[in-house]
Amino acid sequence: MGLGALQPGHLIVVLVIVLLIFGPGKLPELGKAMGDGLRELKKATGTEEAKDDGTVAATTTTAAAAPAATTATVTPISVVAAPHVCPSCRGSVPAGDKFCGNCGASMEQVSRSA
């Protein structure tokens, strides 16, 4: 007997419980709601693109499809975005963090003095 969580016997038990809770009349509505939720999740993550007619088309981006950059533009890093140094452990802490990720020291005094 396998130890997997999604064995056919387990899925049948879950289906029977769902059928008892929601009833046979609510199952199509439940399935539609789950499908809509998954579609919205995929749309939000950008893995699929929904069309106006209700169909879903997968979008993929490849390196060959991206246009080659002819000139590189370099933007200077502002002082605000530069990482800070922790006063306790001398570790690098990203700007905007309130505590050091290495030792947990407060970064309030570093941001006030900068």
mmCIF file of the C-alpha atoms, coordinates in Angstrom:
data_MODEL
# 
_entry.id   MODEL 
# 
loop_
_atom_site.group_PDB 
_atom_site.id 
_atom_site.type_symbol 
_atom_site.label_atom_id 
_atom_site.label_alt_id 
_atom_site.label_comp_id 
_atom_site.label_asym_id 
_atom_site.label_entity_id 
_atom_site.label_seq_id 
_atom_site.pdbx_PDB_ins_code 
_atom_site.Cartn_x 
_atom_site.Cartn_y 
_atom_site.Cartn_z 
_atom_site.occupancy 
_atom_site.B_iso_or_equiv 
_atom_site.pdbx_formal_charge 
_atom_site.auth_seq_id 
_atom_site.auth_comp_id 
_atom_site.auth_asym_id 
_atom_site.auth_atom_id 
_atom_site.pdbx_PDB_model_num 
ATOM 1   C CA . MET A 1 1   ? 0.000   0.000  0.000   1.00 0.00 ? 1   MET A CA 1 
ATOM 2   C CA . GLY A 1 2   ? 1.484   3.355  -1.076  1.00 0.00 ? 2   GLY A CA 1 
ATOM 3   C CA . LEU A 1 3   ? 1.956   6.318  1.170   1.00 0.00 ? 3   LEU A CA 1 
ATOM 4   C CA . GLY A 1 4   ? 0.941   8.996  -1.360  1.00 0.00 ? 4   GLY A CA 1 
ATOM 5   C CA . ALA A 1 5   ? -1.669  11.563 -0.395  1.00 0.00 ? 5   ALA A CA 1 
ATOM 6   C CA . LEU A 1 6   ? -3.641  11.488 -3.643  1.00 0.00 ? 6   LEU A CA 1 
ATOM 7   C CA . GLN A 1 7   ? -4.483  7.809  -3.986  1.00 0.00 ? 7   GLN A CA 1 
ATOM 8   C CA . PRO A 1 8   ? -7.701  6.917  -5.839  1.00 0.00 ? 8   PRO A CA 1 
ATOM 9   C CA . GLY A 1 9   ? -9.358  5.681  -2.640  1.00 0.00 ? 9   GLY A CA 1 
ATOM 10  C CA . HIS A 1 10  ? -8.678  8.976  -0.901  1.00 0.00 ? 10  HIS A CA 1 
ATOM 11  C CA . LEU A 1 11  ? -9.997  10.982 -3.850  1.00 0.00 ? 11  LEU A CA 1 
ATOM 12  C CA . ILE A 1 12  ? -13.226 8.952  -3.857  1.00 0.00 ? 12  ILE A CA 1 
ATOM 13  C CA . VAL A 1 13  ? -13.720 9.598  -0.117  1.00 0.00 ? 13  VAL A CA 1 
ATOM 14  C CA . VAL A 1 14  ? -13.141 13.343 -0.646  1.00 0.00 ? 14  VAL A CA 1 
ATOM 15  C CA . LEU A 1 15  ? -15.591 13.370 -3.578  1.00 0.00 ? 15  LEU A CA 1 
ATOM 16  C CA . VAL A 1 16  ? -18.273 11.609 -1.483  1.00 0.00 ? 16  VAL A CA 1 
ATOM 17  C CA . ILE A 1 17  ? -17.802 14.114 1.358   1.00 0.00 ? 17  ILE A CA 1 
ATOM 18  C CA . VAL A 1 18  ? -18.044 17.060 -1.058  1.00 0.00 ? 18  VAL A CA 1 
ATOM 19  C CA . LEU A 1 19  ? -21.169 15.521 -2.605  1.00 0.00 ? 19  LEU A CA 1 
ATOM 20  C CA . LEU A 1 20  ? -22.764 15.136 0.837   1.00 0.00 ? 20  LEU A CA 1 
ATOM 21  C CA . ILE A 1 21  ? -21.903 18.684 1.904   1.00 0.00 ? 21  ILE A CA 1 
ATOM 22  C CA . PHE A 1 22  ? -22.852 20.588 -1.248  1.00 0.00 ? 22  PHE A CA 1 
ATOM 23  C CA . GLY A 1 23  ? -25.384 18.236 -2.829  1.00 0.00 ? 23  GLY A CA 1 
ATOM 24  C CA . PRO A 1 24  ? -25.602 17.198 -6.475  1.00 0.00 ? 24  PRO A CA 1 
ATOM 25  C CA . GLY A 1 25  ? -27.263 20.479 -7.557  1.00 0.00 ? 25  GLY A CA 1 
ATOM 26  C CA . LYS A 1 26  ? -24.420 22.685 -6.336  1.00 0.00 ? 26  LYS A CA 1 
ATOM 27  C CA . LEU A 1 27  ? -21.534 20.702 -7.891  1.00 0.00 ? 27  LEU A CA 1 
ATOM 28  C CA . PRO A 1 28  ? -21.659 22.477 -11.303 1.00 0.00 ? 28  PRO A CA 1 
ATOM 29  C CA . GLU A 1 29  ? -21.633 25.873 -9.572  1.00 0.00 ? 29  GLU A CA 1 
ATOM 30  C CA . LEU A 1 30  ? -18.754 24.769 -7.345  1.00 0.00 ? 30  LEU A CA 1 
ATOM 31  C CA . GLY A 1 31  ? -16.786 23.531 -10.367 1.00 0.00 ? 31  GLY A CA 1 
ATOM 32  C CA . LYS A 1 32  ? -17.405 26.784 -12.231 1.00 0.00 ? 32  LYS A CA 1 
ATOM 33  C CA . ALA A 1 33  ? -16.291 28.833 -9.230  1.00 0.00 ? 33  ALA A CA 1 
ATOM 34  C CA . MET A 1 34  ? -13.109 26.767 -8.886  1.00 0.00 ? 34  MET A CA 1 
ATOM 35  C CA . GLY A 1 35  ? -12.372 27.145 -12.608 1.00 0.00 ? 35  GLY A CA 1 
ATOM 36  C CA . ASP A 1 36  ? -12.918 30.900 -12.470 1.00 0.00 ? 36  ASP A CA 1 
ATOM 37  C CA . GLY A 1 37  ? -10.649 31.140 -9.441  1.00 0.00 ? 37  GLY A CA 1 
ATOM 38  C CA . LEU A 1 38  ? -7.863  29.180 -11.129 1.00 0.00 ? 38  LEU A CA 1 
ATOM 39  C CA . ARG A 1 39  ? -8.238  31.271 -14.290 1.00 0.00 ? 39  ARG A CA 1 
ATOM 40  C CA . GLU A 1 40  ? -7.942  34.495 -12.276 1.00 0.00 ? 40  GLU A CA 1 
ATOM 41  C CA . LEU A 1 41  ? -4.895  33.121 -10.445 1.00 0.00 ? 41  LEU A CA 1 
ATOM 42  C CA . LYS A 1 42  ? -3.165  32.230 -13.710 1.00 0.00 ? 42  LYS A CA 1 
ATOM 43  C CA . LYS A 1 43  ? -4.098  35.604 -15.169 1.00 0.00 ? 43  LYS A CA 1 
ATOM 44  C CA . ALA A 1 44  ? -2.650  37.394 -12.141 1.00 0.00 ? 44  ALA A CA 1 
ATOM 45  C CA . THR A 1 45  ? 0.605   35.444 -12.303 1.00 0.00 ? 45  THR A CA 1 
ATOM 46  C CA . GLY A 1 46  ? 0.907   36.156 -16.029 1.00 0.00 ? 46  GLY A CA 1 
ATOM 47  C CA . THR A 1 47  ? 1.196   32.558 -17.216 1.00 0.00 ? 47  THR A CA 1 
ATOM 48  C CA . GLU A 1 48  ? -1.941  32.670 -19.328 1.00 0.00 ? 48  GLU A CA 1 
ATOM 49  C CA . GLU A 1 49  ? -3.769  35.400 -21.158 1.00 0.00 ? 49  GLU A CA 1 
ATOM 50  C CA . ALA A 1 50  ? -7.571  35.494 -21.153 1.00 0.00 ? 50  ALA A CA 1 
ATOM 51  C CA . LYS A 1 51  ? -9.287  36.506 -24.390 1.00 0.00 ? 51  LYS A CA 1 
ATOM 52  C CA . ASP A 1 52  ? -12.572 38.415 -24.657 1.00 0.00 ? 52  ASP A CA 1 
ATOM 53  C CA . ASP A 1 53  ? -14.504 35.389 -25.938 1.00 0.00 ? 53  ASP A CA 1 
ATOM 54  C CA . GLY A 1 54  ? -13.855 33.426 -22.741 1.00 0.00 ? 54  GLY A CA 1 
ATOM 55  C CA . THR A 1 55  ? -11.088 31.194 -24.064 1.00 0.00 ? 55  THR A CA 1 
ATOM 56  C CA . VAL A 1 56  ? -7.652  31.144 -22.538 1.00 0.00 ? 56  VAL A CA 1 
ATOM 57  C CA . ALA A 1 57  ? -4.496  31.256 -24.634 1.00 0.00 ? 57  ALA A CA 1 
ATOM 58  C CA . ALA A 1 58  ? -1.109  30.379 -23.174 1.00 0.00 ? 58  ALA A CA 1 
ATOM 59  C CA . THR A 1 59  ? 1.602   32.952 -23.613 1.00 0.00 ? 59  THR A CA 1 
ATOM 60  C CA . THR A 1 60  ? 5.258   32.090 -23.558 1.00 0.00 ? 60  THR A CA 1 
ATOM 61  C CA . THR A 1 61  ? 8.229   34.351 -23.806 1.00 0.00 ? 61  THR A CA 1 
ATOM 62  C CA . THR A 1 62  ? 11.489  33.119 -25.169 1.00 0.00 ? 62  THR A CA 1 
ATOM 63  C CA . ALA A 1 63  ? 14.869  34.766 -25.418 1.00 0.00 ? 63  ALA A CA 1 
ATOM 64  C CA . ALA A 1 64  ? 14.727  34.555 -29.216 1.00 0.00 ? 64  ALA A CA 1 
ATOM 65  C CA . ALA A 1 65  ? 11.441  36.449 -29.319 1.00 0.00 ? 65  ALA A CA 1 
ATOM 66  C CA . ALA A 1 66  ? 12.816  39.374 -27.318 1.00 0.00 ? 66  ALA A CA 1 
ATOM 67  C CA . PRO A 1 67  ? 14.263  42.172 -29.452 1.00 0.00 ? 67  PRO A CA 1 
ATOM 68  C CA . ALA A 1 68  ? 17.979  42.737 -29.140 1.00 0.00 ? 68  ALA A CA 1 
ATOM 69  C CA . ALA A 1 69  ? 18.968  45.932 -27.390 1.00 0.00 ? 69  ALA A CA 1 
ATOM 70  C CA . THR A 1 70  ? 21.082  48.194 -29.566 1.00 0.00 ? 70  THR A CA 1 
ATOM 71  C CA . THR A 1 71  ? 22.157  50.618 -26.861 1.00 0.00 ? 71  THR A CA 1 
ATOM 72  C CA . ALA A 1 72  ? 22.496  50.031 -23.166 1.00 0.00 ? 72  ALA A CA 1 
ATOM 73  C CA . THR A 1 73  ? 21.129  52.698 -20.889 1.00 0.00 ? 73  THR A CA 1 
ATOM 74  C CA . VAL A 1 74  ? 22.683  52.969 -17.479 1.00 0.00 ? 74  VAL A CA 1 
ATOM 75  C CA . THR A 1 75  ? 20.768  54.660 -14.715 1.00 0.00 ? 75  THR A CA 1 
ATOM 76  C CA . PRO A 1 76  ? 22.672  55.811 -11.643 1.00 0.00 ? 76  PRO A CA 1 
ATOM 77  C CA . ILE A 1 77  ? 21.851  54.179 -8.340  1.00 0.00 ? 77  ILE A CA 1 
ATOM 78  C CA . SER A 1 78  ? 20.428  56.670 -5.928  1.00 0.00 ? 78  SER A CA 1 
ATOM 79  C CA . VAL A 1 79  ? 21.793  57.017 -2.418  1.00 0.00 ? 79  VAL A CA 1 
ATOM 80  C CA . VAL A 1 80  ? 18.435  55.911 -1.002  1.00 0.00 ? 80  VAL A CA 1 
ATOM 81  C CA . ALA A 1 81  ? 18.594  52.543 -2.790  1.00 0.00 ? 81  ALA A CA 1 
ATOM 82  C CA . ALA A 1 82  ? 22.188  51.823 -1.691  1.00 0.00 ? 82  ALA A CA 1 
ATOM 83  C CA . PRO A 1 83  ? 22.512  49.118 0.974   1.00 0.00 ? 83  PRO A CA 1 
ATOM 84  C CA . HIS A 1 84  ? 23.376  50.086 4.531   1.00 0.00 ? 84  HIS A CA 1 
ATOM 85  C CA . VAL A 1 85  ? 25.964  48.519 6.830   1.00 0.00 ? 85  VAL A CA 1 
ATOM 86  C CA . CYS A 1 86  ? 24.735  47.051 10.106  1.00 0.00 ? 86  CYS A CA 1 
ATOM 87  C CA . PRO A 1 87  ? 26.357  48.781 13.116  1.00 0.00 ? 87  PRO A CA 1 
ATOM 88  C CA . SER A 1 88  ? 26.453  45.498 15.084  1.00 0.00 ? 88  SER A CA 1 
ATOM 89  C CA . CYS A 1 89  ? 27.695  42.830 12.691  1.00 0.00 ? 89  CYS A CA 1 
ATOM 90  C CA . ARG A 1 90  ? 28.882  45.001 9.773   1.00 0.00 ? 90  ARG A CA 1 
ATOM 91  C CA . GLY A 1 91  ? 26.675  42.980 7.406   1.00 0.00 ? 91  GLY A CA 1 
ATOM 92  C CA . SER A 1 92  ? 25.042  44.430 4.297   1.00 0.00 ? 92  SER A CA 1 
ATOM 93  C CA . VAL A 1 93  ? 21.392  45.400 4.862   1.00 0.00 ? 93  VAL A CA 1 
ATOM 94  C CA . PRO A 1 94  ? 19.123  46.490 1.972   1.00 0.00 ? 94  PRO A CA 1 
ATOM 95  C CA . ALA A 1 95  ? 17.888  50.060 2.140   1.00 0.00 ? 95  ALA A CA 1 
ATOM 96  C CA . GLY A 1 96  ? 14.442  50.294 3.675   1.00 0.00 ? 96  GLY A CA 1 
ATOM 97  C CA . ASP A 1 97  ? 14.851  47.309 6.000   1.00 0.00 ? 97  ASP A CA 1 
ATOM 98  C CA . LYS A 1 98  ? 14.178  48.153 9.642   1.00 0.00 ? 98  LYS A CA 1 
ATOM 99  C CA . PHE A 1 99  ? 16.227  45.273 11.058  1.00 0.00 ? 99  PHE A CA 1 
ATOM 100 C CA . CYS A 1 100 ? 19.429  43.488 10.060  1.00 0.00 ? 100 CYS A CA 1 
ATOM 101 C CA . GLY A 1 101 ? 18.774  40.107 8.452   1.00 0.00 ? 101 GLY A CA 1 
ATOM 102 C CA . ASN A 1 102 ? 21.970  38.657 9.968   1.00 0.00 ? 102 ASN A CA 1 
ATOM 103 C CA . CYS A 1 103 ? 21.842  39.682 13.630  1.00 0.00 ? 103 CYS A CA 1 
ATOM 104 C CA . GLY A 1 104 ? 18.417  41.330 14.041  1.00 0.00 ? 104 GLY A CA 1 
ATOM 105 C CA . ALA A 1 105 ? 19.782  44.713 15.178  1.00 0.00 ? 105 ALA A CA 1 
ATOM 106 C CA . SER A 1 106 ? 17.583  47.745 14.612  1.00 0.00 ? 106 SER A CA 1 
ATOM 107 C CA . MET A 1 107 ? 18.500  49.823 11.558  1.00 0.00 ? 107 MET A CA 1 
ATOM 108 C CA . GLU A 1 108 ? 16.614  52.911 12.781  1.00 0.00 ? 108 GLU A CA 1 
ATOM 109 C CA . GLN A 1 109 ? 19.741  54.808 13.852  1.00 0.00 ? 109 GLN A CA 1 
ATOM 110 C CA . VAL A 1 110 ? 21.489  54.072 10.524  1.00 0.00 ? 110 VAL A CA 1 
ATOM 111 C CA . SER A 1 111 ? 18.569  55.450 8.475   1.00 0.00 ? 111 SER A CA 1 
ATOM 112 C CA . ARG A 1 112 ? 18.371  58.584 10.644  1.00 0.00 ? 112 ARG A CA 1 
ATOM 113 C CA . SER A 1 113 ? 22.076  59.343 10.318  1.00 0.00 ? 113 SER A CA 1 
ATOM 114 C CA . ALA A 1 114 ? 22.126  58.805 6.536   1.00 0.00 ? 114 ALA A CA 1 
# 
